[in-house]
Amino acid sequence: MKKFISYWTVLILMFLVGCKDYEVGQFPVDNTPPQPVSDAVVENLPGRVKITYKLPNETDLLYVKAVYYNSLGVKMEVKASSFKNTIEIKGFGKSDDQTIHLIAVDRSQNESEALPVKIKPLDSPIYAVRETLQAVETWGGVKLMWENPSREQLIVKVLKDEDNEQIEIDTFYSTELTAENSTRGLDSIPQVFRIFIKDIYENTTDTLVTTIKPRYEMELPTGKFKEMDLGTDYEVSQYSNGWNKLWDGLYGVEGSMYYLNIKGNVTFSYFTIDLDATYKLSRTRVWGRTNYAYALHNPRYFEFWGTDDLDAARNKDSWDGWTRLIECESYKPSGSASGVVTSEDQIYAEAGEEFEFPDDVINVRYIRFRCNETWTKSKNLCIGELRFWGQEVKIK
């Protein structure tokens, strides 16, 4: 009977305790504010400041916070642990004098008197990048180029004037040291473009306004392409999913790849395409196996060769009559070590790598894709997708 009473007593007590209101979080320990930080030294840097200071002698110091207004006039706070005596504040735009306040906070959430500190951060790196920004005509659009020596996280916006409105047509996200990007698919007529740069803190440069007439191009109709015989030293891999997978619009998808194996004593692989018509090529876009970007049998160093001679094209083991059109190197934006793929690398790979042919490139009907080295120096080659653009040349 005693055990029975004890059991229900415990349940009743638990119920009563559960119904009682309690404050959530740490109970205050005291109401005494800490001493303020002192001896602040400011280092003004591009778009940011670094402040070193002397911490107060407080056993229960929790953190130091900086209270300030950013370049958009929004009140902000940045906190630094009590285990260090520096705080870094980022996100400033144009250089300007400002006073921030450093406040010490203890474990009871008591705040010290604020220490005012005058700062004048240098211009955000985006303004230096803007000075290097160029926009020029290219095939089917406009090409943008800029330099970003500090590798700032950039957002580059491209707008076009259309029907008395400014329409956003492209956005580039980049931390590349030297960047070159193109907006394509535009009519070959004079058009007004407006380009500006933002950082992740919403600071914005002035706008580059320019009138450009894109060069005319068309995407080559892949449905008319014909597969030509492989050289003697090569064979289609058992993992290949057919010639048509080069043009099916899928990449990074299992079952949608074109694989070649080297079976002879050679150091490169190639295959030949009949374009079904003669073209002056403007550019190409190449996708590897993007679910294994910059790895396995993805091409790293490769070339495009061309000819308009049917006999040369039919000679599957000879390079007589062929002209090298362009040398290409697969690009990894982050420059990271082998086996490391950043989100920026992955986005770049999934967009396909674009290469422009020289303006003086010969007219061709037949193309050879030649891979000299994959990312792992393997003897196999894997391509997810391959596209071409240019102008058809009418043969009289």
Disulfide bonds with the S-S distance in Angstrom:
none
